[in-house]
Every structure is written in structure tokens, then in C-alpha cells.
Amino acid sequence: MGWTYLLMAGLFEVGFTTALKLEQKDKRYIWLFLLCAFASFSFLERAMQTIPLGTAYTVWTGIGAVGTVLVGAAFFGEQLSRVQLGLLALVVALIGALRLTGGGA
């Protein structure tokens, strides 16, 4: 269950970084930021009950980083090169490798 919580924490991290971008143009998005940040940290806290701190933090930031880059490209017109896409795929592969090497329950 820890890895499910960790995935949710990472997805809500993407939510709060996206809300920060949206909040630059419309201050009403501050509530989305606060909600997503609270959810992200809550799920991260639950995940760390069974997943070691270092692994949980690494995976949480990795999911957030990859997801935020993809949101930037899909919704904000940010350009990605093939090299950048390859490096993002490497980050995803490394997250998977952490999971497979027994980084917690």
C-alpha cells in the first residue's frame, strides 16, 4: 500500500506545481495549490510508514519532476527535445528500478 500512497503523493505534487503556474495569472488557484500540497504531503507521510525516507523522497520528487515537465509541455506549450524526453524516460526507469530493488513494502 505504501507504493500506492507514494504514487498519489507524486501525482498531487504535480497538481500543486501546476496550481502554482496557474496562480500566477489567477490568484483563485491558491486553493488548488493548498489542497494538492496538503494531499501530497499527507500521502507522502503515509508512504514513509513502510518505505524508507530516502527512497520515498527520491521517488516523490521524481514523479513530481517528470509529471510537471509533461504538464508543462502538454498544457503550457513548453518544448521538449528528444534528449530531454530520453532523460525523462531514464528517470521513470530509475524510479521503477528503486521499486524493484525492494525499496519498502
DRENPA-3360 file (N, C-alpha, C; in nm, 2 decimals, always signed):
BEGIN
1 = MGWTYLLM = +0.08/-0.12/+0.00/+0.00/+0.00/+0.00/+0.09/+0.13/+0.00 ~ +0.21/+0.11/+0.05/+0.30/+0.23/+0.06/+0.33/+0.29/-0.08 ~ +0.35/+0.20/-0.17/+0.38/+0.25/-0.31/+0.26/+0.32/-0.37 ~ +0.14/+0.27/-0.34/+0.02/+0.34/-0.39/+0.01/+0.48/-0.33 ~ +0.04/+0.49/-0.20/+0.04/+0.62/-0.14/+0.15/+0.71/-0.20 ~ +0.26/+0.65/-0.23/+0.37/+0.73/-0.29/+0.33/+0.78/-0.43 ~ +0.27/+0.70/-0.50/+0.22/+0.74/-0.64/+0.13/+0.86/-0.62 ~ +0.03/+0.84/-0.53/-0.07/+0.95/-0.51/+0.00/+1.08/-0.47;
9 = AGLFEVGF = +0.10/+1.07/-0.38/+0.18/+1.18/-0.33/+0.24/+1.25/-0.45 ~ +0.30/+1.17/-0.54/+0.37/+1.23/-0.65/+0.27/+1.30/-0.75 ~ +0.16/+1.24/-0.77/+0.06/+1.30/-0.86/+0.00/+1.43/-0.80 ~ -0.02/+1.43/-0.67/-0.06/+1.56/-0.61/+0.05/+1.66/-0.61 ~ +0.17/+1.62/-0.61/+0.28/+1.71/-0.63/+0.28/+1.78/-0.76 ~ +0.25/+1.70/-0.86/+0.23/+1.76/-1.00/+0.11/+1.86/-0.99 ~ +0.01/+1.83/-0.92/-0.11/+1.92/-0.90/-0.07/+2.05/-0.84 ~ +0.02/+2.05/-0.73/+0.05/+2.17/-0.67/+0.15/+2.25/-0.75;
17 = TTALKLEQ = +0.24/+2.19/-0.82/+0.32/+2.27/-0.90/+0.25/+2.34/-1.02 ~ +0.15/+2.26/-1.07/+0.07/+2.32/-1.18/-0.02/+2.43/-1.13 ~ -0.07/+2.41/-1.01/-0.15/+2.52/-0.95/-0.07/+2.65/-0.93 ~ +0.06/+2.63/-0.89/+0.15/+2.75/-0.88/+0.16/+2.82/-1.01 ~ +0.17/+2.75/-1.12/+0.18/+2.82/-1.25/+0.05/+2.89/-1.28 ~ -0.07/+2.82/-1.26/-0.20/+2.88/-1.28/-0.22/+3.00/-1.19 ~ -0.17/+3.00/-1.07/-0.19/+3.10/-0.97/-0.12/+3.23/-1.01 ~ -0.02/+3.22/-1.10/+0.05/+3.34/-1.15/-0.05/+3.43/-1.22;
25 = KDKRYIWL = -0.15/+3.37/-1.29/-0.24/+3.45/-1.37/-0.38/+3.47/-1.30 ~ -0.41/+3.38/-1.21/-0.54/+3.39/-1.14/-0.52/+3.35/-0.99 ~ -0.53/+3.44/-0.90/-0.50/+3.41/-0.76/-0.60/+3.31/-0.70 ~ -0.71/+3.29/-0.77/-0.80/+3.19/-0.71/-0.75/+3.05/-0.71 ~ -0.64/+3.02/-0.78/-0.58/+2.89/-0.78/-0.50/+2.86/-0.66 ~ -0.49/+2.95/-0.57/-0.41/+2.93/-0.44/-0.48/+2.82/-0.37 ~ -0.61/+2.81/-0.37/-0.68/+2.70/-0.30/-0.65/+2.56/-0.36 ~ -0.64/+2.55/-0.49/-0.60/+2.43/-0.55/-0.45/+2.39/-0.51;
33 = FLLCAFAS = -0.37/+2.49/-0.51/-0.23/+2.47/-0.46/-0.23/+2.41/-0.32 ~ -0.31/+2.48/-0.23/-0.31/+2.43/-0.09/-0.37/+2.29/-0.07 ~ -0.47/+2.27/-0.14/-0.54/+2.13/-0.14/-0.44/+2.03/-0.19 ~ -0.38/+2.05/-0.30/-0.29/+1.95/-0.36/-0.16/+1.93/-0.27 ~ -0.11/+2.04/-0.22/+0.01/+2.03/-0.13/-0.02/+1.95/-0.01 ~ -0.14/+1.98/+0.06/-0.18/+1.91/+0.18/-0.19/+1.76/+0.14 ~ -0.26/+1.73/+0.03/-0.28/+1.59/-0.01/-0.15/+1.52/-0.04 ~ -0.06/+1.59/-0.11/+0.07/+1.53/-0.14/+0.15/+1.50/-0.02;
41 = FSFLERAM = +0.16/+1.59/+0.07/+0.24/+1.57/+0.19/+0.17/+1.46/+0.28 ~ +0.04/+1.46/+0.28/-0.03/+1.35/+0.36/+0.00/+1.21/+0.31 ~ -0.01/+1.20/+0.17/+0.02/+1.07/+0.11/+0.17/+1.03/+0.13 ~ +0.26/+1.13/+0.12/+0.40/+1.11/+0.14/+0.42/+1.06/+0.28 ~ +0.36/+1.12/+0.38/+0.37/+1.08/+0.52/+0.33/+0.93/+0.54 ~ +0.22/+0.90/+0.47/+0.17/+0.76/+0.49/+0.26/+0.66/+0.42 ~ +0.32/+0.70/+0.30/+0.41/+0.61/+0.23/+0.53/+0.58/+0.31 ~ +0.58/+0.69/+0.38/+0.70/+0.67/+0.46/+0.69/+0.58/+0.59;
49 = QTIPLGTA = +0.56/+0.54/+0.61/+0.54/+0.44/+0.72/+0.60/+0.30/+0.68 ~ +0.61/+0.28/+0.55/+0.66/+0.14/+0.50/+0.77/+0.15/+0.41 ~ +0.80/+0.27/+0.35/+0.91/+0.29/+0.25/+1.01/+0.38/+0.32 ~ +1.14/+0.34/+0.31/+1.24/+0.42/+0.37/+1.24/+0.57/+0.32 ~ +1.28/+0.66/+0.41/+1.28/+0.80/+0.38/+1.35/+0.84/+0.25 ~ +1.47/+0.79/+0.23/+1.54/+0.83/+0.11/+1.48/+0.78/-0.02 ~ +1.42/+0.66/-0.02/+1.36/+0.60/-0.13/+1.23/+0.68/-0.16 ~ +1.15/+0.71/-0.05/+1.02/+0.78/-0.07/+1.04/+0.92/-0.13;
57 = YTVWTGIG = +1.14/+0.99/-0.07/+1.17/+1.12/-0.12/+1.22/+1.13/-0.26 ~ +1.30/+1.03/-0.30/+1.36/+1.03/-0.43/+1.24/+1.00/-0.53 ~ +1.16/+0.90/-0.50/+1.05/+0.87/-0.59/+0.95/+0.98/-0.60 ~ +0.92/+1.04/-0.48/+0.82/+1.15/-0.48/+0.86/+1.27/-0.57 ~ +0.99/+1.31/-0.55/+1.04/+1.42/-0.63/+1.05/+1.38/-0.78 ~ +1.09/+1.25/-0.81/+1.10/+1.21/-0.95/+0.96/+1.21/-1.02 ~ +0.86/+1.16/-0.95/+0.72/+1.16/-1.01/+0.68/+1.30/-1.03 ~ +0.71/+1.39/-0.93/+0.67/+1.53/-0.94/+0.74/+1.60/-1.06;
65 = AVGTVLVG = +0.87/+1.57/-1.07/+0.95/+1.64/-1.17/+0.91/+1.59/-1.31 ~ +0.90/+1.46/-1.33/+0.86/+1.41/-1.46/+0.71/+1.46/-1.50 ~ +0.62/+1.45/-1.40/+0.49/+1.49/-1.43/+0.47/+1.64/-1.46 ~ +0.55/+1.72/-1.38/+0.54/+1.86/-1.41/+0.60/+1.90/-1.54 ~ +0.71/+1.84/-1.58/+0.76/+1.86/-1.72/+0.66/+1.83/-1.82 ~ +0.59/+1.71/-1.81/+0.50/+1.67/-1.91/+0.37/+1.76/-1.91 ~ +0.33/+1.81/-1.79/+0.22/+1.91/-1.79/+0.26/+2.04/-1.86 ~ +0.38/+2.08/-1.83/+0.43/+2.20/-1.90/+0.43/+2.19/-2.05;
73 = AAFFGEQL = +0.47/+2.07/-2.10/+0.47/+2.05/-2.24/+0.33/+2.04/-2.30 ~ +0.24/+1.97/-2.23/+0.11/+1.94/-2.28/+0.02/+2.06/-2.27 ~ +0.03/+2.14/-2.16/-0.07/+2.25/-2.14/-0.01/+2.39/-2.15 ~ +0.12/+2.40/-2.14/+0.17/+2.54/-2.13/+0.27/+2.56/-2.25 ~ +0.27/+2.47/-2.35/+0.35/+2.50/-2.47/+0.50/+2.49/-2.45 ~ +0.55/+2.43/-2.34/+0.69/+2.42/-2.32/+0.75/+2.31/-2.41 ~ +0.86/+2.34/-2.48/+0.92/+2.25/-2.58/+1.01/+2.15/-2.51 ~ +1.00/+2.02/-2.56/+1.09/+1.92/-2.51/+1.17/+1.86/-2.63;
81 = SRVQLGLL = +1.30/+1.85/-2.61/+1.38/+1.78/-2.72/+1.38/+1.63/-2.70 ~ +1.43/+1.56/-2.80/+1.43/+1.42/-2.79/+1.53/+1.37/-2.67 ~ +1.63/+1.45/-2.66/+1.72/+1.42/-2.55/+1.65/+1.44/-2.41 ~ +1.58/+1.54/-2.40/+1.50/+1.56/-2.27/+1.40/+1.45/-2.25 ~ +1.33/+1.41/-2.35/+1.24/+1.30/-2.34/+1.31/+1.17/-2.30 ~ +1.42/+1.15/-2.36/+1.50/+1.03/-2.32/+1.55/+1.04/-2.17 ~ +1.59/+1.15/-2.13/+1.63/+1.17/-1.99/+1.51/+1.15/-1.89 ~ +1.39/+1.20/-1.93/+1.27/+1.18/-1.85/+1.24/+1.03/-1.84;
89 = ALVVALIG = +1.25/+0.96/-1.96/+1.23/+0.81/-1.96/+1.33/+0.74/-1.86 ~ +1.45/+0.79/-1.86/+1.55/+0.74/-1.77/+1.51/+0.76/-1.62 ~ +1.46/+0.87/-1.59/+1.41/+0.90/-1.45/+1.30/+0.80/-1.42 ~ +1.21/+0.78/-1.51/+1.10/+0.68/-1.49/+1.16/+0.54/-1.47 ~ +1.25/+0.51/-1.55/+1.31/+0.37/-1.54/+1.38/+0.36/-1.40 ~ +1.45/+0.46/-1.36/+1.52/+0.46/-1.23/+1.42/+0.45/-1.11 ~ +1.31/+0.52/-1.12/+1.20/+0.50/-1.02/+1.15/+0.36/-1.02 ~ +1.13/+0.30/-1.13/+1.09/+0.16/-1.14/+1.20/+0.07/-1.08;
97 = ALRLTGGG = +1.32/+0.10/-1.11/+1.43/+0.02/-1.05/+1.43/+0.02/-0.90 ~ +1.41/+0.14/-0.84/+1.40/+0.15/-0.70/+1.29/+0.07/-0.64 ~ +1.18/+0.06/-0.71/+1.07/-0.02/-0.67/+1.11/-0.17/-0.67 ~ +1.17/-0.21/-0.78/+1.20/-0.35/-0.80/+1.31/-0.40/-0.70 ~ +1.39/-0.31/-0.65/+1.51/-0.35/-0.56/+1.47/-0.35/-0.42 ~ +1.34/-0.35/-0.39/+1.29/-0.37/-0.26/+1.29/-0.24/-0.17 ~ +1.26/-0.13/-0.23/+1.26/-0.01/-0.15/+1.13/+0.00/-0.06 ~ +1.11/-0.09/+0.03/+1.00/-0.08/+0.12/+0.89/-0.17/+0.07;
105 = A = +0.78/-0.17/+0.15/+0.66/-0.26/+0.12/+0.58/-0.22/+0.00;
% end
